[in-house]
Amino acid sequence: MFRYRQGRSALVLLVACAGVFACSSDEGPGSGAQGGGGSTSASTGSPSSASTGSGGAAPSTTTGTGGNGGSGGSGGSSGNDKTGDCTSVNDKPVIVVNKDGSGTFTSVQAALNSVSKSNKTQTIIRIAPGSYAEKLLVDRPFVTLCGEVGKEKNTILTYNDSASTPNGNGGTLGTTGSASVNISASDVSAENITFQNSTGPGIQAVALLVTGSRVQFPNSRFMGYQDTLYVKGGTQYFRDCFIAGSVDFIFGGATAVFDNCTTHNAAGGTAIVAPSTDQAVPYGIVFLGGSATADPAVETGSVALGRNWKA
């Protein structure tokens, strides 16, 4: 297990593929046996690829919820506070989702669909604790999926499609199509939420696919096995998050910053991350502090921090 406890600017761990062309395939990085193994063992505690240079500043990911710096703003957070409490925001439009019928909607997708696709006003969608089995598309900008502080383990957005699930046209959904939640819009925040794909180990199944820019995830959880979190494109900021999986469970071509997050190998695999960063993009998957843990059944030293996906 490796563990980093330096401050925000003290350690930047960059994992990116040195490609000579755009990585554009729709499919995931395949099984952990494909590609070269990562050069850094998650068990050594001294990653050879760690950079302690000046890359400590995360990309700007300020959203309508107040952003990640400065004085905070509505529903956001200031400085290095653990998380903003989006449930306390009262000066923005609020939509309440509760399965018991006491809210505006019982369905998260119905709540999202009630927001205009051209929305420019930060809108808070408060989601009561519960398990919401919906295949979700978040294509409306300036929305906050807002779970209750401390209830993120009980506020679950889940589905069970996998890459091999039939698509109804004689083929399969593939990696991209398997996502339980797809965030294609920009300027989106999801706080105190669990994103889950309930498909078991041994098959590609995405919990969250995100391509939007300036998308932030304070205090959220991402649960699955192979290909849990697909940061396919855009720019994202994850703070105080927990990501569980087995094979390549954080992957894609986005610039994605993981600030004080925990990765957890729920089962064995070749690598934790498999970036496909285009050569022209300065930063790919970036870790600022945080830690990596593993289930006791995972053999010590068997999992690399990262391996390149594609050239």
Phi and psi restraints in degrees (value plus and minus 20) as a CYANA .aco file:
   2 PHE   PHI    -126.9   -86.9
   2 PHE   PSI     131.0   171.0
   3 ARG   PHI    -164.4  -124.4
   3 ARG   PSI     107.7   147.7
   4 TYR   PHI    -139.3   -99.3
   4 TYR   PSI     106.8   146.8
   5 ARG   PHI    -143.6  -103.6
   5 ARG   PSI      -4.9    35.1
   6 GLN   PHI     -88.4   -48.4
   6 GLN   PSI     146.6   186.6
   7 GLY   PHI     -91.1   -51.1
   7 GLY   PSI     158.7   198.7
   8 ARG   PHI     -75.7   -35.7
   8 ARG   PSI     -62.8   -22.8
   9 SER   PHI    -115.9   -75.9
   9 SER   PSI     -19.8    20.2
  10 ALA   PHI    -102.6   -62.6
  10 ALA   PSI     -45.7    -5.7
  11 LEU   PHI    -162.3  -122.3
  11 LEU   PSI     106.2   146.2
  12 VAL   PHI    -145.2  -105.2
  12 VAL   PSI      99.6   139.6
  13 LEU   PHI    -126.7   -86.7
  13 LEU   PSI      95.0   135.0
  14 LEU   PHI    -125.8   -85.8
  14 LEU   PSI     108.9   148.9
  15 VAL   PHI    -147.2  -107.2
  15 VAL   PSI      91.2   131.2
  16 ALA   PHI    -168.5  -128.5
  16 ALA   PSI     128.6   168.6
  17 CYS   PHI    -107.8   -67.8
  17 CYS   PSI     120.4   160.4
  18 ALA   PHI    -110.8   -70.8
  18 ALA   PSI      49.4    89.4
  19 GLY   PHI     -99.0   -59.0
  19 GLY   PSI     139.5   179.5
  20 VAL   PHI    -132.8   -92.8
  20 VAL   PSI     -13.3    26.7
  21 PHE   PHI    -171.8  -131.8
  21 PHE   PSI     144.1   184.1
  22 ALA   PHI     -86.1   -46.1
  22 ALA   PSI     115.4   155.4
  23 CYS   PHI    -108.2   -68.2
  23 CYS   PSI      86.7   126.7
  24 SER   PHI    -144.0  -104.0
  24 SER   PSI     -17.8    22.2
  25 SER   PHI     -82.9   -42.9
  25 SER   PSI     125.9   165.9
  26 ASP   PHI    -101.9   -61.9
  26 ASP   PSI     -35.2     4.8
  27 GLU   PHI    -110.3   -70.3
  27 GLU   PSI     139.0   179.0
  28 GLY   PHI     -95.1   -55.1
  28 GLY   PSI     158.3   198.3
  29 PRO   PHI     -94.7   -54.7
  29 PRO   PSI     -14.0    26.0
  30 GLY   PHI      56.5    96.5
  30 GLY   PSI    -180.3  -140.3
  31 SER   PHI     -94.8   -54.8
  31 SER   PSI     140.1   180.1
  32 GLY   PHI     -84.0   -44.0
  32 GLY   PSI     -33.1     6.9
  33 ALA   PHI    -100.4   -60.4
  33 ALA   PSI     -35.3     4.7
  34 GLN   PHI    -101.2   -61.2
  34 GLN   PSI     129.5   169.5
  35 GLY   PHI      55.8    95.8
  35 GLY   PSI     151.9   191.9
  36 GLY   PHI     -97.7   -57.7
  36 GLY   PSI     125.5   165.5
  37 GLY   PHI     -87.6   -47.6
  37 GLY   PSI     131.3   171.3
  38 GLY   PHI     -85.5   -45.5
  38 GLY   PSI     135.7   175.7
  39 SER   PHI    -107.3   -67.3
  39 SER   PSI     -22.2    17.8
  40 THR   PHI    -141.5  -101.5
  40 THR   PSI     100.4   140.4
  41 SER   PHI    -102.6   -62.6
  41 SER   PSI     112.1   152.1
  42 ALA   PHI     -87.1   -47.1
  42 ALA   PSI     -30.7     9.3
  43 SER   PHI    -117.3   -77.3
  43 SER   PSI     -27.2    12.8
  44 THR   PHI    -104.7   -64.7
  44 THR   PSI     -48.9    -8.9
  45 GLY   PHI      58.1    98.1
  45 GLY   PSI     -15.5    24.5
  46 SER   PHI    -159.7  -119.7
  46 SER   PSI      51.7    91.7
  47 PRO   PHI     -82.1   -42.1
  47 PRO   PSI     108.7   148.7
  48 SER   PHI     -92.1   -52.1
  48 SER   PSI     -39.7     0.3
  49 SER   PHI    -113.4   -73.4
  49 SER   PSI     -16.3    23.7
  50 ALA   PHI     -85.9   -45.9
  50 ALA   PSI     117.7   157.7
  51 SER   PHI    -136.0   -96.0
  51 SER   PSI     111.8   151.8
  52 THR   PHI    -131.2   -91.2
  52 THR   PSI       7.1    47.1
  53 GLY   PHI     -98.4   -58.4
  53 GLY   PSI    -168.8  -128.8
  54 SER   PHI    -113.1   -73.1
  54 SER   PSI      -6.2    33.8
  55 GLY   PHI    -102.2   -62.2
  55 GLY   PSI       1.9    41.9
  56 GLY   PHI     -94.4   -54.4
  56 GLY   PSI     -36.9     3.1
  57 ALA   PHI    -103.3   -63.3
  57 ALA   PSI     106.4   146.4
  58 ALA   PHI     -94.4   -54.4
  58 ALA   PSI     133.3   173.3
  59 PRO   PHI     -82.4   -42.4
  59 PRO   PSI     135.3   175.3
  60 SER   PHI     -85.6   -45.6
  60 SER   PSI     102.6   142.6
  61 THR   PHI    -149.3  -109.3
  61 THR   PSI       6.6    46.6
  62 THR   PHI     -81.9   -41.9
  62 THR   PSI     108.7   148.7
  63 THR   PHI    -138.7   -98.7
  63 THR   PSI    -199.8  -159.8
  64 GLY   PHI     -86.2   -46.2
  64 GLY   PSI     -26.4    13.6
  65 THR   PHI    -107.7   -67.7
  65 THR   PSI     -16.4    23.6
  66 GLY   PHI      99.3   139.3
  66 GLY   PSI     -39.6     0.4
  67 GLY   PHI      65.7   105.7
  67 GLY   PSI    -193.7  -153.7
  68 ASN   PHI    -133.4   -93.4
  68 ASN   PSI      -8.4    31.6
  69 GLY   PHI    -172.4  -132.4
  69 GLY   PSI    -190.2  -150.2
  70 GLY   PHI      46.2    86.2
  70 GLY   PSI    -161.1  -121.1
  71 SER   PHI    -112.4   -72.4
  71 SER   PSI     -17.9    22.1
  72 GLY   PHI      86.3   126.3
  72 GLY   PSI     -89.6   -49.6
  73 GLY   PHI      65.2   105.2
  73 GLY   PSI    -196.9  -156.9
  74 SER   PHI     -94.3   -54.3
  74 SER   PSI      98.2   138.2
  75 GLY   PHI      56.4    96.4
  75 GLY   PSI     -22.4    17.6
  76 GLY   PHI    -115.0   -75.0
  76 GLY   PSI    -173.0  -133.0
  77 SER   PHI    -165.8  -125.8
  77 SER   PSI     133.3   173.3
  78 SER   PHI    -133.0   -93.0
  78 SER   PSI     123.8   163.8
  79 GLY   PHI      33.4    73.4
  79 GLY   PSI    -147.3  -107.3
  80 ASN   PHI    -126.8   -86.8
  80 ASN   PSI       4.5    44.5
  81 ASP   PHI     -75.5   -35.5
  81 ASP   PSI     129.3   169.3
  82 LYS   PHI     -80.0   -40.0
  82 LYS   PSI     -68.2   -28.2
  83 THR   PHI    -187.1  -147.1
  83 THR   PSI     132.6   172.6
  84 GLY   PHI    -103.1   -63.1
  84 GLY   PSI     135.6   175.6
  85 ASP   PHI    -123.1   -83.1
  85 ASP   PSI      73.8   113.8
  86 CYS   PHI     -87.2   -47.2
  86 CYS   PSI     -37.1     2.9
  87 THR   PHI     -92.6   -52.6
  87 THR   PSI     -33.5     6.5
  88 SER   PHI    -113.0   -73.0
  88 SER   PSI     -21.5    18.5
  89 VAL   PHI     -96.9   -56.9
  89 VAL   PSI     103.9   143.9
  90 ASN   PHI    -145.2  -105.2
  90 ASN   PSI     -22.2    17.8
  91 ASP   PHI    -123.2   -83.2
  91 ASP   PSI      -3.8    36.2
  92 LYS   PHI    -147.5  -107.5
  92 LYS   PSI     140.4   180.4
  93 PRO   PHI     -79.1   -39.1
  93 PRO   PSI     115.6   155.6
  94 VAL   PHI    -144.9  -104.9
  94 VAL   PSI     112.0   152.0
  95 ILE   PHI    -140.3  -100.3
  95 ILE   PSI     112.7   152.7
  96 VAL   PHI    -129.8   -89.8
  96 VAL   PSI     109.6   149.6
  97 VAL   PHI    -132.9   -92.9
  97 VAL   PSI     104.6   144.6
  98 ASN   PHI    -167.3  -127.3
  98 ASN   PSI     108.7   148.7
  99 LYS   PHI     -84.7   -44.7
  99 LYS   PSI     -40.1    -0.1
 100 ASP   PHI    -103.8   -63.8
 100 ASP   PSI     -17.6    22.4
 101 GLY   PHI      66.5   106.5
 101 GLY   PSI     -18.9    21.1
 102 SER   PHI    -103.7   -63.7
 102 SER   PSI     -27.1    12.9
 103 GLY   PHI    -118.9   -78.9
 103 GLY   PSI    -187.6  -147.6
 104 THR   PHI     -91.2   -51.2
 104 THR   PSI     -57.5   -17.5
 105 PHE   PHI    -157.8  -117.8
 105 PHE   PSI     139.2   179.2
 106 THR   PHI    -120.8   -80.8
 106 THR   PSI     -28.4    11.6
 107 SER   PHI    -139.2   -99.2
 107 SER   PSI     115.1   155.1
 108 VAL   PHI     -87.2   -47.2
 108 VAL   PSI     -60.8   -20.8
 109 GLN   PHI     -84.1   -44.1
 109 GLN   PSI     -58.5   -18.5
 110 ALA   PHI     -82.0   -42.0
 110 ALA   PSI     -59.5   -19.5
 111 ALA   PHI     -83.7   -43.7
 111 ALA   PSI     -64.3   -24.3
 112 LEU   PHI     -82.3   -42.3
 112 LEU   PSI     -62.2   -22.2
 113 ASN   PHI     -86.6   -46.6
 113 ASN   PSI     -38.2     1.8
 114 SER   PHI     -98.6   -58.6
 114 SER   PSI     -29.5    10.5
 115 VAL   PHI    -115.3   -75.3
 115 VAL   PSI     118.6   158.6
 116 SER   PHI     -86.1   -46.1
 116 SER   PSI     124.7   164.7
 117 LYS   PHI     -87.4   -47.4
 117 LYS   PSI     -37.9     2.1
 118 SER   PHI    -122.1   -82.1
 118 SER   PSI      -0.7    39.3
 119 ASN   PHI     -74.3   -34.3
 119 ASN   PSI     116.3   156.3
 120 LYS   PHI    -147.2  -107.2
 120 LYS   PSI     -14.0    26.0
 121 THR   PHI    -130.2   -90.2
 121 THR   PSI     105.3   145.3
 122 GLN   PHI     -76.2   -36.2
 122 GLN   PSI     104.0   144.0
 123 THR   PHI    -142.3  -102.3
 123 THR   PSI     108.4   148.4
 124 ILE   PHI    -117.1   -77.1
 124 ILE   PSI     101.2   141.2
 125 ILE   PHI    -125.7   -85.7
 125 ILE   PSI      80.9   120.9
 126 ARG   PHI    -104.2   -64.2
 126 ARG   PSI     103.2   143.2
 127 ILE   PHI    -130.5   -90.5
 127 ILE   PSI      96.5   136.5
 128 ALA   PHI     -88.7   -48.7
 128 ALA   PSI     133.3   173.3
 129 PRO   PHI     -74.4   -34.4
 129 PRO   PSI     122.6   162.6
 130 GLY   PHI     134.9   174.9
 130 GLY   PSI     149.4   189.4
 131 SER   PHI    -124.6   -84.6
 131 SER   PSI      98.2   138.2
 132 TYR   PHI    -128.3   -88.3
 132 TYR   PSI      82.5   122.5
 133 ALA   PHI    -106.0   -66.0
 133 ALA   PSI      64.7   104.7
 134 GLU   PHI    -159.5  -119.5
 134 GLU   PSI     120.8   160.8
 135 LYS   PHI    -109.1   -69.1
 135 LYS   PSI      88.0   128.0
 136 LEU   PHI    -124.1   -84.1
 136 LEU   PSI     121.6   161.6
 137 LEU   PHI    -139.7   -99.7
 137 LEU   PSI      97.7   137.7
 138 VAL   PHI    -122.8   -82.8
 138 VAL   PSI      73.1   113.1
 139 ASP   PHI    -138.0   -98.0
 139 ASP   PSI       1.7    41.7
 140 ARG   PHI    -133.9   -93.9
 140 ARG   PSI     103.8   143.8
 141 PRO   PHI     -95.6   -55.6
 141 PRO   PSI     144.1   184.1
 142 PHE   PHI      38.6    78.6
 142 PHE   PSI      24.4    64.4
 143 VAL   PHI    -139.5   -99.5
 143 VAL   PSI     129.6   169.6
 144 THR   PHI    -139.5   -99.5
 144 THR   PSI      98.8   138.8
 145 LEU   PHI    -104.0   -64.0
 145 LEU   PSI      91.3   131.3
 146 CYS   PHI    -136.7   -96.7
 146 CYS   PSI      85.4   125.4
 147 GLY   PHI    -111.5   -71.5
 147 GLY   PSI     146.4   186.4
 148 GLU   PHI     -96.4   -56.4
 148 GLU   PSI     121.1   161.1
 149 VAL   PHI     -79.2   -39.2
 149 VAL   PSI     111.1   151.1
 150 GLY   PHI      63.2   103.2
 150 GLY   PSI     -22.1    17.9
 151 LYS   PHI    -134.9   -94.9
 151 LYS   PSI      -2.9    37.1
 152 GLU   PHI     -83.0   -43.0
 152 GLU   PSI     -51.9   -11.9
 153 LYS   PHI     -89.7   -49.7
 153 LYS   PSI     -40.0     0.0
 154 ASN   PHI    -127.7   -87.7
 154 ASN   PSI     -15.4    24.6
 155 THR   PHI    -137.8   -97.8
 155 THR   PSI      74.7   114.7
 156 ILE   PHI    -139.5   -99.5
 156 ILE   PSI     105.7   145.7
 157 LEU   PHI    -123.3   -83.3
 157 LEU   PSI      93.5   133.5
 158 THR   PHI    -159.0  -119.0
 158 THR   PSI     133.8   173.8
 159 TYR   PHI    -178.1  -138.1
 159 TYR   PSI     151.7   191.7
 160 ASN   PHI    -148.8  -108.8
 160 ASN   PSI       7.3    47.3
 161 ASP   PHI     -93.7   -53.7
 161 ASP   PSI     131.3   171.3
 162 SER   PHI    -150.2  -110.2
 162 SER   PSI     155.4   195.4
 163 ALA   PHI     -82.8   -42.8
 163 ALA   PSI     -46.2    -6.2
 164 SER   PHI    -114.9   -74.9
 164 SER   PSI     -17.0    23.0
 165 THR   PHI     -84.7   -44.7
 165 THR   PSI     110.3   150.3
 166 PRO   PHI     -77.9   -37.9
 166 PRO   PSI     121.4   161.4
 167 ASN   PHI    -116.2   -76.2
 167 ASN   PSI     -17.1    22.9
 168 GLY   PHI      65.0   105.0
 168 GLY   PSI     -24.8    15.2
 169 ASN   PHI    -140.0  -100.0
 169 ASN   PSI       3.6    43.6
 170 GLY   PHI      70.5   110.5
 170 GLY   PSI     -24.1    15.9
 171 GLY   PHI    -138.7   -98.7
 171 GLY   PSI    -179.1  -139.1
 172 THR   PHI    -144.4  -104.4
 172 THR   PSI     146.7   186.7
 173 LEU   PHI     -89.4   -49.4
 173 LEU   PSI     -49.0    -9.0
 174 GLY   PHI      54.1    94.1
 174 GLY   PSI     156.7   196.7
 175 THR   PHI     -80.7   -40.7
 175 THR   PSI     -70.8   -30.8
 176 THR   PHI     -80.4   -40.4
 176 THR   PSI     -64.2   -24.2
 177 GLY   PHI     -90.5   -50.5
 177 GLY   PSI     -34.1     5.9
 178 SER   PHI     -99.8   -59.8
 178 SER   PSI     -30.0    10.0
 179 ALA   PHI     -80.0   -40.0
 179 ALA   PSI     112.1   152.1
 180 SER   PHI     -87.4   -47.4
 180 SER   PSI     -61.6   -21.6
 181 VAL   PHI    -149.9  -109.9
 181 VAL   PSI     112.2   152.2
 182 ASN   PHI    -139.9   -99.9
 182 ASN   PSI      94.1   134.1
 183 ILE   PHI    -124.5   -84.5
 183 ILE   PSI      82.2   122.2
 184 SER   PHI    -120.1   -80.1
 184 SER   PSI     -36.0     4.0
 185 ALA   PHI    -101.1   -61.1
 185 ALA   PSI     138.1   178.1
 186 SER   PHI    -119.2   -79.2
 186 SER   PSI     147.6   187.6
 187 ASP   PHI      38.6    78.6
 187 ASP   PSI      32.1    72.1
 188 VAL   PHI    -141.2  -101.2
 188 VAL   PSI     125.0   165.0
 189 SER   PHI    -148.1  -108.1
 189 SER   PSI     122.4   162.4
 190 ALA   PHI    -151.4  -111.4
 190 ALA   PSI      97.6   137.6
 191 GLU   PHI    -142.7  -102.7
 191 GLU   PSI     114.9   154.9
 192 ASN   PHI      39.6    79.6
 192 ASN   PSI      24.5    64.5
 193 ILE   PHI    -146.9  -106.9
 193 ILE   PSI     127.4   167.4
 194 THR   PHI    -126.1   -86.1
 194 THR   PSI     106.7   146.7
 195 PHE   PHI    -124.2   -84.2
 195 PHE   PSI     107.2   147.2
 196 GLN   PHI    -157.8  -117.8
 196 GLN   PSI     121.6   161.6
 197 ASN   PHI    -134.6   -94.6
 197 ASN   PSI     100.0   140.0
 198 SER   PHI    -105.1   -65.1
 198 SER   PSI     -17.9    22.1
 199 THR   PHI     -81.9   -41.9
 199 THR   PSI     120.1   160.1
 200 GLY   PHI     -97.1   -57.1
 200 GLY   PSI    -193.2  -153.2
 201 PRO   PHI     -89.2   -49.2
 201 PRO   PSI     139.0   179.0
 202 GLY   PHI      77.3   117.3
 202 GLY   PSI     -17.4    22.6
 203 ILE   PHI    -169.4  -129.4
 203 ILE   PSI     127.0   167.0
 204 GLN   PHI     -89.9   -49.9
 204 GLN   PSI     106.7   146.7
 205 ALA   PHI    -178.0  -138.0
 205 ALA   PSI      94.1   134.1
 206 VAL   PHI    -111.1   -71.1
 206 VAL   PSI     112.6   152.6
 207 ALA   PHI    -104.1   -64.1
 207 ALA   PSI     -64.8   -24.8
 208 LEU   PHI    -156.5  -116.5
 208 LEU   PSI     109.4   149.4
 209 LEU   PHI    -132.1   -92.1
 209 LEU   PSI     107.6   147.6
 210 VAL   PHI    -155.2  -115.2
 210 VAL   PSI     111.8   151.8
 211 THR   PHI    -146.3  -106.3
 211 THR   PSI     -23.3    16.7
 212 GLY   PHI     -94.3   -54.3
 212 GLY   PSI     140.7   180.7
 213 SER   PHI    -122.9   -82.9
 213 SER   PSI     132.5   172.5
 214 ARG   PHI      36.7    76.7
 214 ARG   PSI      27.2    67.2
 215 VAL   PHI    -127.8   -87.8
 215 VAL   PSI     109.5   149.5
 216 GLN   PHI    -145.2  -105.2
 216 GLN   PSI     131.3   171.3
 217 PHE   PHI    -156.0  -116.0
 217 PHE   PSI      62.0   102.0
 218 PRO   PHI     -97.2   -57.2
 218 PRO   PSI     112.5   152.5
 219 ASN   PHI      32.8    72.8
 219 ASN   PSI      33.0    73.0
 220 SER   PHI    -144.1  -104.1
 220 SER   PSI     145.3   185.3
 221 ARG   PHI    -146.4  -106.4
 221 ARG   PSI     126.1   166.1
 222 PHE   PHI    -153.3  -113.3
 222 PHE   PSI      93.8   133.8
 223 MET   PHI    -140.8  -100.8
 223 MET   PSI     107.1   147.1
 224 GLY   PHI    -199.3  -159.3
 224 GLY   PSI    -176.1  -136.1
 225 TYR   PHI    -148.1  -108.1
 225 TYR   PSI    -121.9   -81.9
 226 GLN   PHI     -96.4   -56.4
 226 GLN   PSI     108.0   148.0
 227 ASP   PHI      48.1    88.1
 227 ASP   PSI      21.7    61.7
 228 THR   PHI     -78.1   -38.1
 228 THR   PSI     -70.6   -30.6
 229 LEU   PHI    -142.8  -102.8
 229 LEU   PSI      91.9   131.9
 230 TYR   PHI    -124.7   -84.7
 230 TYR   PSI      77.2   117.2
 231 VAL   PHI    -109.8   -69.8
 231 VAL   PSI      57.6    97.6
 232 LYS   PHI     -89.9   -49.9
 232 LYS   PSI     -59.3   -19.3
 233 GLY   PHI    -182.0  -142.0
 233 GLY   PSI     157.7   197.7
 234 GLY   PHI      61.5   101.5
 234 GLY   PSI    -177.6  -137.6
 235 THR   PHI    -154.2  -114.2
 235 THR   PSI     113.9   153.9
 236 GLN   PHI    -158.0  -118.0
 236 GLN   PSI     135.1   175.1
 237 TYR   PHI    -151.9  -111.9
 237 TYR   PSI     101.9   141.9
 238 PHE   PHI    -133.9   -93.9
 238 PHE   PSI     106.1   146.1
 239 ARG   PHI    -148.4  -108.4
 239 ARG   PSI     111.3   151.3
 240 ASP   PHI      34.7    74.7
 240 ASP   PSI      23.9    63.9
 241 CYS   PHI    -124.7   -84.7
 241 CYS   PSI     144.8   184.8
 242 PHE   PHI    -147.2  -107.2
 242 PHE   PSI     103.7   143.7
 243 ILE   PHI    -144.4  -104.4
 243 ILE   PSI      98.3   138.3
 244 ALA   PHI    -133.6   -93.6
 244 ALA   PSI     122.9   162.9
 245 GLY   PHI    -197.9  -157.9
 245 GLY   PSI    -182.7  -142.7
 246 SER   PHI    -151.1  -111.1
 246 SER   PSI     -87.8   -47.8
 247 VAL   PHI    -126.9   -86.9
 247 VAL   PSI     104.7   144.7
 248 ASP   PHI      27.0    67.0
 248 ASP   PSI      27.0    67.0
 249 PHE   PHI    -105.1   -65.1
 249 PHE   PSI     -17.4    22.6
 250 ILE   PHI    -150.1  -110.1
 250 ILE   PSI      98.5   138.5
 251 PHE   PHI    -172.8  -132.8
 251 PHE   PSI     140.0   180.0
 252 GLY   PHI     110.6   150.6
 252 GLY   PSI    -198.6  -158.6
 253 GLY   PHI    -124.8   -84.8
 253 GLY   PSI     -11.4    28.6
 254 ALA   PHI     -96.1   -56.1
 254 ALA   PSI     144.8   184.8
 255 THR   PHI    -109.6   -69.6
 255 THR   PSI      88.2   128.2
 256 ALA   PHI    -147.5  -107.5
 256 ALA   PSI      99.8   139.8
 257 VAL   PHI    -122.2   -82.2
 257 VAL   PSI     107.0   147.0
 258 PHE   PHI    -132.6   -92.6
 258 PHE   PSI      83.6   123.6
 259 ASP   PHI    -121.7   -81.7
 259 ASP   PSI      92.7   132.7
 260 ASN   PHI      35.9    75.9
 260 ASN   PSI      23.9    63.9
 261 CYS   PHI    -122.9   -82.9
 261 CYS   PSI     140.4   180.4
 262 THR   PHI    -134.6   -94.6
 262 THR   PSI     107.7   147.7
 263 THR   PHI    -121.0   -81.0
 263 THR   PSI     123.6   163.6
 264 HIS   PHI    -156.8  -116.8
 264 HIS   PSI      98.8   138.8
 265 ASN   PHI     -99.4   -59.4
 265 ASN   PSI      83.8   123.8
 266 ALA   PHI     -95.8   -55.8
 266 ALA   PSI     -38.3     1.7
 267 ALA   PHI    -174.6  -134.6
 267 ALA   PSI     150.1   190.1
 268 GLY   PHI     -89.1   -49.1
 268 GLY   PSI     135.3   175.3
 269 GLY   PHI    -189.6  -149.6
 269 GLY   PSI     151.6   191.6
 270 THR   PHI     -93.8   -53.8
 270 THR   PSI     -66.9   -26.9
 271 ALA   PHI    -168.5  -128.5
 271 ALA   PSI     135.4   175.4
 272 ILE   PHI     -95.7   -55.7
 272 ILE   PSI     -68.5   -28.5
 273 VAL   PHI    -138.6   -98.6
 273 VAL   PSI     129.2   169.2
 274 ALA   PHI    -159.0  -119.0
 274 ALA   PSI      64.8   104.8
 275 PRO   PHI     -98.1   -58.1
 275 PRO   PSI     132.3   172.3
 276 SER   PHI    -147.6  -107.6
 276 SER   PSI      23.9    63.9
 277 THR   PHI     -83.7   -43.7
 277 THR   PSI     110.6   150.6
 278 ASP   PHI     -84.0   -44.0
 278 ASP   PSI     123.9   163.9
 279 GLN   PHI     -77.3   -37.3
 279 GLN   PSI     -50.7   -10.7
 280 ALA   PHI     -98.5   -58.5
 280 ALA   PSI     -29.9    10.1
 281 VAL   PHI    -111.7   -71.7
 281 VAL   PSI     103.2   143.2
 282 PRO   PHI     -82.6   -42.6
 282 PRO   PSI     -58.2   -18.2
 283 TYR   PHI    -149.5  -109.5
 283 TYR   PSI     121.5   161.5
 284 GLY   PHI    -129.8   -89.8
 284 GLY   PSI    -127.1   -87.1
 285 ILE   PHI    -113.1   -73.1
 285 ILE   PSI      99.8   139.8
 286 VAL   PHI    -140.4  -100.4
 286 VAL   PSI     109.2   149.2
 287 PHE   PHI    -129.9   -89.9
 287 PHE   PSI     107.3   147.3
 288 LEU   PHI    -132.0   -92.0
 288 LEU   PSI      81.1   121.1
 289 GLY   PHI      46.0    86.0
 289 GLY   PSI    -178.0  -138.0
 290 GLY   PHI      74.4   114.4
 290 GLY   PSI    -187.1  -147.1
 291 SER   PHI    -174.1  -134.1
 291 SER   PSI     142.0   182.0
 292 ALA   PHI    -141.7  -101.7
 292 ALA   PSI     112.3   152.3
 293 THR   PHI    -147.5  -107.5
 293 THR   PSI     151.3   191.3
 294 ALA   PHI    -171.5  -131.5
 294 ALA   PSI     133.1   173.1
 295 ASP   PHI     -81.1   -41.1
 295 ASP   PSI     125.3   165.3
 296 PRO   PHI     -76.4   -36.4
 296 PRO   PSI     -44.1    -4.1
 297 ALA   PHI     -96.4   -56.4
 297 ALA   PSI     -33.9     6.1
 298 VAL   PHI     -99.6   -59.6
 298 VAL   PSI     104.7   144.7
 299 GLU   PHI     -84.8   -44.8
 299 GLU   PSI     112.0   152.0
 300 THR   PHI     -78.6   -38.6
 300 THR   PSI     111.7   151.7
 301 GLY   PHI      63.0   103.0
 301 GLY   PSI     -17.9    22.1
 302 SER   PHI    -108.5   -68.5
 302 SER   PSI     -30.7     9.3
 303 VAL   PHI    -138.0   -98.0
 303 VAL   PSI     105.5   145.5
 304 ALA   PHI    -103.2   -63.2
 304 ALA   PSI     135.2   175.2
 305 LEU   PHI     -85.8   -45.8
 305 LEU   PSI     -65.5   -25.5
 306 GLY   PHI    -173.1  -133.1
 306 GLY   PSI     137.5   177.5
 307 ARG   PHI    -160.9  -120.9
 307 ARG   PSI     128.7   168.7
 308 ASN   PHI     -93.1   -53.1
 308 ASN   PSI     120.2   160.2
 309 TRP   PHI    -131.7   -91.7
 309 TRP   PSI      95.3   135.3
 310 LYS   PHI      58.5    98.5
 310 LYS   PSI    -196.3  -156.3
